[in-house]
């Protein structure tokens, strides 16, 4: 039998009347599908961050399901549509190229945001620009990253992801040109405002684009490459800038960034595809009551059919009889399919794929009111404990980065080290090697661990599984901080100071970022960009504060004592994750109502009169 629901024009107040017969039917259908509580966010037992990722035994029985899986039985989250315009359905080659663009943007903006330290000596000698002023510029840069990420956040969901990348790279080009022509303290500081803004797109929008293109079980390795790109840019930026200063002039640090930014803009405009795709316009194959409730108003005809494709149409009046009808207990949820799942859509033209602006399907007018509402609404993400924890874990690594780069720039050019620009730049190599190892540890090994834990729970994954890998940070970061500080003060050999101290710090940088991102995206999968914006604000606020006090702190207490305090802060942060490991699921269950309310307000569900 086919149920055809014809939506006639009605006021918002009558929406619930329209949904009630479907509510009764779909509630009964859902009761026969145990997996419903893991995929239907309106199920009473649904907990964000708890997912069934393996098509195995559920509650002691094997479930027949039409859900799409990998060959090894991993359930695809989200379930793909049949639309050729769904980024999940793009070819491997297309995904690889688009992902490569995102990775390059991430690495490049991280590099330009960290190369200013390499020109400090030259600018001090030529223009008498103090090191404190350069540190102030670094603080402005951190503030700019966080604020740009926040203020451009709504743009990605209202006008498409691509516009955000374009704006940020333009701002970065302006900042690089200003930095290349800098002759005063004012130039040095305020150029960093624009350079920092360029990294705003890499702090949240890149993760959103990644989640558009890849399934949940693929996000871990994708985020590993993202953090690896961040690490490469963070450490290779100063390294390459050091070589430029040594063999050209310090001005070419800025002008090289201008040239690369110009080339990158050309690639963005003509080859980057928009990844925005409104999945709510396509009802999943396995239909749930509140998935149907989210169908946009303009979709007037909604059809459900059984596997025999026998069609019987019901009028709106006849629908109401369904509410009192008994659903046969033998009926399988797999008897219900959605006919219009995008299979008949035509692929977008090349020009639509590369459009600079792709208006959201729920955009109202110019979207100005929605933009302001989302800016205000995004501040509510700080009510979610995983956002705060992830921001602290990632932010501390930025703070520590400021300290050991400042120590290198302030002390290693002078006696008894007497290193050249190239020599100081090469100190980033052990950090880079350590960060690569940290990414592999927190990416590949954690992936296998999470899958192993899920198999032990009959396929159920919990977001906190990623936090167990903080043990690596708990061990490596304190060792790295103290060995580097003591090695610098006591003049230990480079094999100890570099290989142990800096490589362990690099390991912690890569590891912490990967764990923080993976945990947060697993905990609140439909709140990716908002969660990342919250992390960015916390992360860069910590970086900004520590940057302003860094030189004063080191001058007042010296390396060893200062780094000992930093070590204590890192240990406390790792211990702060323990309650999340123990009570993380109840914590997520407690935030469920706020999570659903957040999503509904963002997507405009309340505007259509649908309240759950």
C-alpha positions as CSV (number, residue, x, y, z in Angstrom):
1,X,0.0,0.0,0.0
2,X,1.2,3.5,-0.7
3,X,0.3,6.4,1.5
4,X,0.1,9.7,-0.4
5,X,-0.1,12.8,1.7
6,X,-1.2,15.9,-0.2
7,X,-0.4,19.1,1.6
8,X,-2.9,21.9,0.9
9,X,-2.3,25.5,1.8
10,X,-2.7,26.0,5.6
11,X,-1.6,28.3,8.3
12,X,1.3,27.4,10.6
13,X,-1.1,26.6,13.4
14,X,-2.5,23.7,11.4
15,X,0.8,22.0,10.8
16,X,0.4,19.9,13.8
17,X,-3.0,18.7,12.6
18,X,-1.4,17.7,9.4
19,X,1.4,15.8,11.1
20,X,-0.7,14.0,13.7
21,X,-1.8,11.1,11.5
22,X,1.8,10.6,10.3
23,X,2.9,10.9,13.9
24,X,0.8,8.0,15.0
25,X,1.8,5.8,12.0
26,X,5.5,6.5,12.2
27,X,5.6,6.1,16.0
28,X,4.2,2.6,15.6
29,X,6.6,1.9,12.7
30,X,9.6,3.1,14.7
31,X,8.8,0.9,17.6
32,X,9.8,-2.1,15.5
33,X,13.2,-0.8,14.8
34,X,15.6,-0.8,17.7
35,X,18.2,1.2,15.7
36,X,15.8,4.1,15.7
37,X,17.1,5.5,19.0
38,X,20.6,5.9,17.5
39,X,19.6,7.6,14.2
40,X,16.4,9.5,15.1
41,X,17.3,12.5,17.3
42,X,13.7,12.8,18.5
43,X,13.5,9.3,19.8
44,X,13.0,9.4,23.6
45,X,16.2,7.3,24.2
46,X,18.4,9.2,21.7
47,X,21.6,10.6,23.1
48,X,23.8,12.8,20.9
49,X,27.2,11.3,20.5
50,X,26.0,7.7,20.9
51,X,25.8,5.9,17.6
52,X,25.4,2.4,16.3
53,X,28.2,2.2,13.7
54,X,28.1,-1.5,13.0
55,X,25.2,-3.5,11.5
56,X,25.4,-6.3,14.1
57,X,23.3,-7.6,16.9
58,X,21.0,-5.1,18.6
59,X,19.3,-6.1,21.8
60,X,20.1,-9.7,21.1
61,X,18.7,-10.1,17.6
62,X,19.9,-9.5,14.1
63,X,18.1,-6.6,12.5
64,X,17.1,-6.6,8.8
65,X,17.8,-3.2,7.5
66,X,17.8,-1.2,4.3
67,X,20.4,1.2,5.8
68,X,23.5,1.5,3.6
69,X,26.7,0.2,5.0
70,X,30.3,-0.4,4.0
71,X,31.4,-3.9,3.0
72,X,32.6,-4.5,6.5
73,X,29.2,-3.6,8.0
74,X,29.9,-0.1,9.2
75,X,26.6,1.9,8.9
76,X,26.9,5.1,6.8
77,X,26.2,8.2,8.9
78,X,24.6,10.2,7.5
79,X,22.7,8.0,5.1
80,X,23.4,9.3,1.5
81,X,20.7,10.4,-0.8
82,X,20.5,9.3,-4.4
83,X,21.1,12.9,-5.6
84,X,24.2,13.3,-7.9
85,X,24.6,16.7,-6.2
86,X,25.1,15.1,-2.7
87,X,28.8,15.6,-1.8
88,X,28.7,12.2,-0.2
89,X,28.1,10.8,-3.7
90,X,31.0,12.6,-5.4
91,X,33.6,10.5,-7.1
92,X,36.8,9.6,-5.3
93,X,38.8,11.9,-7.6
94,X,36.4,14.8,-7.0
95,X,36.5,14.3,-3.2
96,X,40.3,14.0,-3.2
97,X,40.8,17.2,-5.2
98,X,38.3,19.2,-3.1
99,X,39.8,17.8,0.1
100,X,43.3,18.8,-1.1
101,X,42.2,22.4,-1.6
102,X,40.9,22.5,2.0
103,X,44.1,21.0,3.3
104,X,46.2,23.5,1.4
105,X,44.1,26.4,2.8
106,X,44.6,25.0,6.3
107,X,48.3,24.6,6.0
108,X,48.9,27.9,4.2
109,X,46.9,30.1,6.6
110,X,48.6,28.4,9.5
111,X,52.0,29.1,8.0
112,X,51.3,32.8,7.3
113,X,49.9,33.2,10.8
114,X,53.1,31.9,12.4
115,X,55.9,33.4,10.2
116,X,56.1,36.8,11.7
117,X,58.5,35.7,14.4
118,X,61.2,34.9,11.8
119,X,61.5,38.5,10.8
120,X,61.8,39.9,14.4
121,X,65.5,40.3,14.4
122,X,65.6,42.1,11.0
123,X,62.8,44.5,11.9
124,X,64.4,45.3,15.3
125,X,67.8,46.0,13.7
126,X,66.4,48.1,10.8
127,X,63.4,49.9,12.2
128,X,64.0,49.5,16.0
129,X,60.7,47.7,16.4
130,X,60.7,46.1,19.8
131,X,60.1,42.4,20.5
132,X,57.3,43.3,22.8
133,X,55.6,45.0,19.9
134,X,55.9,41.9,17.8
135,X,54.4,39.9,20.7
136,X,51.5,42.4,20.7
137,X,51.1,41.7,17.0
138,X,50.8,38.0,17.8
139,X,48.2,38.7,20.4
140,X,46.2,40.8,17.9
141,X,46.5,37.9,15.4
142,X,45.0,35.4,17.9
143,X,42.1,37.8,18.6
144,X,41.6,38.3,14.9
145,X,41.4,34.5,14.3
146,X,38.8,33.9,16.9
147,X,36.7,37.0,16.0
148,X,36.8,36.3,12.3
149,X,35.7,32.7,12.8
150,X,32.8,33.9,14.9
151,X,31.6,36.8,12.7
152,X,31.9,34.7,9.5
153,X,30.3,31.7,11.1
154,X,26.7,32.3,9.9
155,X,27.9,33.0,6.4
156,X,28.8,29.3,5.7
157,X,25.3,28.1,6.5
158,X,23.4,30.9,4.9
159,X,25.4,31.7,1.7
160,X,27.5,28.6,1.3
161,X,31.0,27.6,2.4
162,X,32.9,28.9,-0.5
163,X,32.2,32.6,0.2
164,X,33.9,32.3,3.6
165,X,37.1,30.9,2.1
166,X,37.2,33.7,-0.5
167,X,36.7,36.4,2.0
168,X,39.4,35.0,4.3
169,X,42.0,34.6,1.6
170,X,41.4,38.1,0.4
171,X,41.9,39.4,3.9
172,X,45.1,37.4,4.2
173,X,46.4,38.8,0.9
174,X,45.8,42.4,2.2
175,X,47.6,41.5,5.5
176,X,50.6,39.9,3.7
177,X,51.0,42.9,1.5
178,X,50.9,45.3,4.5
179,X,53.4,43.1,6.3
180,X,55.7,43.0,3.3
181,X,55.7,46.8,3.2
182,X,55.9,47.3,7.0
183,X,58.2,50.1,8.2
184,X,56.7,50.9,11.7
185,X,55.4,49.3,14.8
186,X,51.8,50.2,13.7
187,X,52.3,48.4,10.4
188,X,53.7,45.3,12.1
189,X,50.8,45.1,14.6
190,X,47.8,45.9,12.4
191,X,49.0,43.8,9.5
192,X,48.6,40.8,11.8
193,X,44.9,41.7,12.2
194,X,44.3,40.8,8.5
195,X,46.7,37.9,8.5
196,X,44.9,36.3,11.5
197,X,41.5,36.9,9.8
198,X,42.7,34.7,6.9
199,X,42.9,31.7,9.3
200,X,39.4,32.2,10.4
201,X,38.1,29.9,7.6
202,X,40.4,27.1,8.7
203,X,39.2,27.2,12.3
204,X,35.6,26.0,11.6
205,X,34.5,26.1,8.0
206,X,37.1,23.6,6.8
207,X,35.8,21.0,9.3
208,X,32.2,21.8,8.2
209,X,33.2,21.2,4.5
210,X,35.0,17.9,5.5
211,X,31.8,16.7,7.3
212,X,29.8,17.6,4.2
213,X,32.0,15.2,2.0
214,X,32.7,12.3,4.3
215,X,30.8,9.8,6.4
216,X,31.1,9.8,10.2
217,X,33.4,6.7,10.2
218,X,35.8,8.6,7.8
219,X,36.0,11.8,9.8
220,X,38.8,10.6,12.1
221,X,41.4,10.1,9.3
222,X,40.1,13.3,7.6
223,X,40.5,15.3,10.8
224,X,44.0,13.7,11.2
225,X,45.0,15.1,7.9
226,X,43.5,18.5,8.9
227,X,45.4,18.6,12.1
228,X,48.5,17.4,10.3
229,X,48.1,20.3,7.8
230,X,47.7,22.7,10.7
231,X,50.9,21.3,12.3
232,X,52.8,21.5,9.0
233,X,51.8,25.1,8.5
234,X,52.5,26.0,12.1
235,X,56.1,24.6,12.0
236,X,57.0,24.9,8.3
237,X,55.9,28.5,8.1
238,X,58.6,29.8,10.5
239,X,61.1,27.4,8.9
240,X,60.5,28.6,5.3
241,X,60.3,32.2,6.5
242,X,63.7,31.8,8.2
243,X,65.2,30.6,4.9
244,X,63.6,33.6,3.1
245,X,65.0,36.1,5.6
246,X,68.5,34.4,5.4
247,X,68.8,34.3,1.6
248,X,66.5,37.1,0.4
249,X,65.2,39.9,2.6
250,X,62.5,39.9,5.4
251,X,60.1,41.7,3.0
252,X,59.8,38.7,0.8
253,X,58.1,36.8,3.7
254,X,55.1,39.0,3.1
255,X,55.4,39.2,-0.7
256,X,55.7,35.4,-1.1
257,X,52.4,35.1,0.8
258,X,50.8,37.7,-1.5
259,X,51.8,35.7,-4.6
260,X,50.6,32.4,-3.2
261,X,47.3,34.0,-2.0
262,X,46.7,35.3,-5.5
263,X,47.3,31.9,-7.0
264,X,45.1,30.2,-4.4
265,X,42.2,32.7,-5.1
266,X,42.3,31.7,-8.8
267,X,42.1,28.0,-7.8
268,X,39.2,28.7,-5.4
269,X,37.2,30.7,-7.9
270,X,37.5,28.3,-10.8
271,X,37.9,24.8,-9.3
272,X,36.5,24.7,-5.7
273,X,33.0,23.1,-5.5
274,X,30.4,24.3,-3.0
275,X,29.8,21.5,-0.5
276,X,26.5,22.9,1.0
277,X,23.7,20.4,0.6
278,X,20.4,20.6,2.5
279,X,19.9,17.0,3.6
280,X,16.6,17.9,5.3
281,X,14.9,18.2,1.9
282,X,15.4,14.5,1.3
283,X,13.5,12.1,3.6
284,X,15.8,9.2,4.5
285,X,15.0,5.7,3.1
286,X,14.1,4.6,6.7
287,X,11.6,7.2,7.6
288,X,10.9,8.5,11.1
289,X,8.2,10.7,12.5
290,X,10.2,13.7,13.2
291,X,12.3,13.4,10.0
292,X,9.0,13.8,8.2
293,X,8.1,16.8,10.5
294,X,11.2,18.5,9.2
295,X,10.2,18.3,5.5
296,X,10.2,21.9,4.1
297,X,6.8,23.5,3.5
298,X,7.3,23.7,-0.2
299,X,7.4,19.9,-0.6
300,X,3.7,19.5,-1.0
301,X,3.6,15.9,-2.1
302,X,5.1,13.3,0.3
303,X,4.8,9.6,-0.8
304,X,5.4,6.4,1.1
305,X,5.3,3.1,-0.7
306,X,5.9,-0.6,0.0
307,X,8.2,-2.9,-1.8
308,X,5.4,-4.0,-4.2
309,X,4.9,-0.4,-5.4
310,X,1.1,-0.7,-5.1
311,X,-0.5,2.7,-5.1
312,X,-3.6,3.8,-3.1
313,X,-4.1,7.5,-2.5
314,X,-5.6,8.8,0.7
315,X,-7.2,12.2,1.0
316,X,-6.3,14.4,3.9
317,X,-9.6,13.4,5.6
318,X,-8.8,9.7,5.1
319,X,-5.4,10.3,6.7
320,X,-7.0,11.0,10.0
321,X,-8.3,7.4,10.1
322,X,-4.8,6.2,10.3
323,X,-4.5,7.6,13.8
324,X,-7.0,5.1,15.1
325,X,-5.8,2.2,12.9
326,X,-3.8,-0.6,14.4
327,X,-0.5,-1.3,12.7
328,X,0.1,-5.0,12.1
329,X,2.9,-6.1,14.4
330,X,4.4,-8.1,11.6
331,X,4.9,-5.0,9.5
332,X,8.6,-4.1,9.0
333,X,9.8,-0.6,8.9
334,X,11.6,-1.6,5.7
335,X,8.2,-1.6,4.0
336,X,8.3,2.1,3.9
337,X,10.4,4.0,1.3
338,X,10.5,7.5,0.0
339,X,10.1,7.8,-3.8
340,X,11.7,11.2,-4.3
341,X,15.2,10.8,-2.8
342,X,17.1,12.8,-5.4
343,X,17.7,10.1,-7.9
344,X,15.9,12.0,-10.7
345,X,17.8,15.2,-10.1
346,X,20.1,16.5,-12.8
347,X,23.7,17.2,-11.9
348,X,24.5,20.9,-11.3
349,X,26.2,22.7,-14.1
350,X,29.9,23.6,-13.8
351,X,29.1,27.2,-13.1
352,X,26.6,26.4,-10.4
353,X,29.1,24.0,-8.7
354,X,31.7,26.8,-8.5
355,X,29.3,29.6,-7.7
356,X,30.8,32.0,-5.1
357,X,27.4,32.3,-3.3
358,X,25.0,29.4,-2.8
359,X,22.0,30.7,-0.9
360,X,20.7,28.3,1.8
361,X,17.2,26.7,1.1
362,X,15.9,28.4,4.3
363,X,17.4,31.9,3.5
364,X,14.8,34.6,4.0
365,X,15.4,37.6,1.8
366,X,18.9,38.8,2.2
367,X,19.3,36.8,5.4
368,X,20.4,39.8,7.5
369,X,17.9,39.0,10.3
370,X,18.9,35.3,10.2
371,X,22.6,36.3,10.3
372,X,22.2,38.4,13.4
373,X,20.1,35.7,15.1
374,X,22.7,33.1,14.4
375,X,25.5,35.3,15.7
376,X,23.7,35.7,19.0
377,X,22.6,32.0,19.0
378,X,26.1,30.7,18.5
379,X,27.1,32.1,21.9
380,X,24.9,29.4,23.4
381,X,27.5,26.7,22.4
382,X,29.4,27.5,25.6
383,X,26.5,25.8,27.5
384,X,27.8,22.5,26.1
385,X,30.6,21.1,28.3
386,X,32.4,19.2,25.4
387,X,32.8,22.5,23.6
388,X,34.5,24.0,26.6
389,X,36.8,21.0,27.2
390,X,37.8,20.8,23.5
391,X,38.6,24.5,23.5
392,X,40.8,24.3,26.5
393,X,42.7,21.2,25.3
394,X,43.4,22.8,21.9
395,X,43.9,26.4,23.3
396,X,46.6,25.3,25.7
397,X,48.7,24.0,22.8
398,X,48.5,27.4,21.1
399,X,49.6,29.0,24.4
400,X,52.5,26.7,24.8
401,X,53.5,27.2,21.2
402,X,53.7,31.0,21.9
403,X,56.0,30.3,24.9
404,X,58.6,28.0,23.2
405,X,58.6,30.0,20.0
406,X,59.2,33.2,22.1
407,X,62.0,31.4,24.0
408,X,63.6,30.4,20.7
409,X,63.4,34.0,19.2
410,X,64.5,35.7,22.4
411,X,67.4,33.5,23.4
412,X,68.7,31.3,20.7
413,X,70.0,34.1,18.4
414,X,72.2,35.4,21.3
415,X,75.2,33.9,23.2
416,X,75.8,31.2,24.1
417,X,73.7,29.7,21.3
418,X,74.4,32.3,18.5
419,X,72.1,30.6,16.0
420,X,71.4,32.2,12.6
421,X,67.9,32.7,11.2
422,X,68.3,29.4,9.5
423,X,69.5,27.7,12.7
424,X,66.5,29.0,14.7
425,X,64.2,28.0,11.8
426,X,65.5,24.5,11.9
427,X,64.3,24.1,15.5
428,X,60.9,23.6,14.0
429,X,61.8,20.3,12.4
430,X,61.7,18.2,15.6
431,X,58.3,19.9,16.4
432,X,57.0,18.9,13.0
433,X,58.2,15.3,13.3
434,X,56.6,15.1,16.8
435,X,53.3,16.5,15.5
436,X,53.2,14.0,12.6
437,X,53.7,11.1,15.1
438,X,51.0,12.7,17.4
439,X,48.5,12.9,14.5
440,X,49.1,9.3,13.6
441,X,48.7,8.2,17.3
442,X,45.5,10.2,17.8
443,X,44.2,9.5,14.3
444,X,44.9,6.0,13.1
445,X,45.4,4.3,16.5
446,X,42.4,6.0,18.1
447,X,40.3,5.0,15.1
448,X,41.1,1.4,15.6
449,X,40.5,1.7,19.4
450,X,37.1,3.3,18.9
451,X,36.1,0.6,16.5
452,X,37.3,-2.1,18.9
453,X,35.3,-0.5,21.7
454,X,32.2,-0.3,19.5
455,X,32.5,-4.1,18.7
456,X,32.6,-4.8,22.4
457,X,29.3,-2.9,22.8
458,X,27.6,-4.7,19.9
459,X,28.4,-1.8,17.5
460,X,27.7,1.2,19.9
461,X,30.2,4.0,19.8
462,X,30.4,6.7,22.5
463,X,32.0,10.0,21.8
464,X,34.2,9.8,24.9
465,X,36.1,6.9,23.5
466,X,38.5,9.4,21.9
467,X,39.4,11.0,25.2
468,X,41.3,7.9,26.4
469,X,44.1,8.9,24.1
470,X,44.8,12.0,26.2
471,X,47.1,9.8,28.2
472,X,49.7,10.5,25.4
473,X,49.4,14.2,26.0
474,X,49.4,13.7,29.8
475,X,52.8,12.0,29.5
476,X,54.4,13.8,26.5
477,X,53.5,17.5,27.1
478,X,54.9,17.9,30.7
479,X,58.1,16.1,29.6
480,X,58.5,18.3,26.6
481,X,57.9,21.5,28.5
482,X,60.3,20.8,31.3
483,X,63.1,19.3,29.1
484,X,63.0,22.2,26.8
485,X,63.0,24.8,29.6
486,X,65.7,23.0,31.7
487,X,67.8,22.3,28.5
488,X,67.7,25.9,27.5
489,X,68.7,27.1,31.0
490,X,71.3,24.4,31.7
491,X,72.7,24.4,28.1
492,X,72.0,20.7,27.5
493,X,72.9,19.3,24.2
494,X,70.6,19.7,21.2
495,X,69.9,15.9,21.2
496,X,68.1,16.3,24.5
497,X,66.6,19.8,24.1
498,X,65.5,19.3,20.5
499,X,64.8,15.6,20.1
500,X,63.1,15.1,23.5
501,X,61.9,18.6,24.4
502,X,60.6,20.0,21.1
503,X,59.5,16.7,19.5
504,X,57.4,15.9,22.6
505,X,55.8,19.3,22.4
506,X,55.1,18.8,18.7
507,X,53.6,15.4,19.6
508,X,51.2,17.0,22.1
509,X,50.3,19.8,19.6
510,X,49.2,17.3,17.0
511,X,47.6,14.8,19.4
512,X,45.6,17.3,21.4
513,X,44.1,19.0,18.3
514,X,43.1,15.6,16.8
515,X,41.5,14.4,20.0
516,X,39.6,17.6,20.7
517,X,38.2,17.9,17.1
518,X,37.2,14.2,16.9
519,X,35.5,14.2,20.3
520,X,33.5,17.3,19.7
521,X,32.3,16.3,16.2
522,X,31.3,12.9,17.5
523,X,29.5,14.4,20.5
524,X,27.3,16.8,18.5
525,X,27.4,15.7,14.9
526,X,24.8,18.3,13.7
527,X,26.5,21.2,15.4
528,X,29.9,21.1,13.6
529,X,30.5,24.7,12.7
530,X,29.0,26.1,15.8
531,X,31.0,23.8,18.0
532,X,34.2,24.6,16.2
533,X,33.5,28.3,16.4
534,X,33.1,27.9,20.2
535,X,36.4,26.0,20.3
536,X,38.1,28.7,18.2
537,X,36.9,31.5,20.5
538,X,38.2,29.7,23.6
539,X,41.3,28.5,21.9
540,X,42.3,31.9,20.5
541,X,41.3,33.7,23.7
542,X,43.7,31.5,25.6
543,X,46.4,32.1,23.0
544,X,45.8,35.8,23.0
545,X,46.0,36.2,26.8
546,X,49.1,34.0,27.1
547,X,50.8,35.9,24.3
548,X,50.4,39.3,26.0
549,X,51.8,38.0,29.2
550,X,54.4,35.6,27.7
551,X,57.5,37.9,27.6
552,X,56.7,39.5,31.0
553,X,56.3,36.1,32.6
554,X,59.5,34.7,31.2
555,X,61.4,37.8,32.2
556,X,60.0,37.7,35.7
557,X,60.4,34.0,36.5
558,X,62.8,32.5,33.9
559,X,62.3,29.5,31.7
560,X,62.3,26.7,34.2
561,X,59.8,28.1,36.7
562,X,57.5,29.5,34.0
563,X,57.4,26.2,32.2
564,X,56.8,24.3,35.5
565,X,53.6,26.3,35.9
566,X,52.6,25.6,32.3
567,X,53.2,21.9,33.0
568,X,50.8,22.1,36.0
569,X,48.1,23.7,33.9
570,X,48.4,21.0,31.3
571,X,48.2,18.2,33.9
572,X,45.0,19.8,35.3
573,X,43.5,20.0,31.8
574,X,44.1,16.3,31.3
575,X,42.6,15.5,34.7
576,X,39.6,17.6,33.7
577,X,38.8,15.1,31.0
578,X,38.4,12.3,33.5
579,X,34.8,13.3,34.6
580,X,33.9,13.4,30.9
581,X,35.2,9.8,30.4
582,X,33.1,8.7,33.4
583,X,30.0,10.8,33.1
584,X,30.2,12.0,29.5
585,X,27.1,10.1,28.3
586,X,24.8,11.4,31.1
587,X,26.2,14.8,30.4
588,X,25.3,14.6,26.7
589,X,21.9,13.2,27.6
590,X,21.4,16.2,29.9
591,X,22.3,18.6,27.0
592,X,20.0,16.8,24.5
593,X,17.1,19.3,24.9
594,X,19.5,22.2,24.4
595,X,21.1,20.5,21.4
596,X,17.8,19.9,19.7
597,X,16.5,23.4,20.5
598,X,19.8,24.8,19.1
599,X,19.4,22.9,15.8
600,X,15.8,23.8,15.4
601,X,16.4,27.5,16.0
602,X,19.3,27.5,13.6
603,X,17.4,25.6,10.9
604,X,14.2,27.6,11.3
605,X,12.0,24.7,12.4
606,X,10.2,26.9,14.9
607,X,9.2,29.3,12.2
608,X,7.1,26.6,10.6
609,X,5.2,25.9,13.8
610,X,6.7,22.5,14.4
611,X,7.5,22.0,18.1
612,X,8.6,18.7,19.5
